Amino acid sequence: MLDITVINLEEENHTEDLLDGSLYHILLKKLPQSMLARYNRKVNEQSLTESVETLRDFVNSKAEYAKRANETIYGLSSAVTDNGKPKGKSYFVKSGSDRSSTVEKACRICNETHKVWNCEIFKSMKIEERWTNM
Ligand SMILES: [Zn+2]
């Protein structure tokens, strides 16, 4: 991104340098080593004319690639998060159901999962009724 700014700036202020190619070489020196290598390979492979224009197009296309790559990575990571969340949820649901399966059997009076002596219905019963329901 910085390189594009440099190229645009230099191009506007020193258009006369385009003719002798000194700007071109200055800009080449400003490129990261890996980018310079790719640029040289592209120039060779496509038999491009070495110029500020060619270099600018290359840097701009690289910037576009980087932008798309970021979008892809960003989109991918958010997709993973969306997929990951239900997975995490289902895991917790599973562990929760495992835990509830260890809870004592349903109340014999009302079928809720509490002990008979905690049952409001059982408590509200008369002693005789309790014995007949047990
Ligand atoms: Zn109950």
Residues whose N, C-alpha, C, O or C-beta is under 5 A from the ligand:
A	BS01	ZN	C107 I109 C110 N111 E112 C119
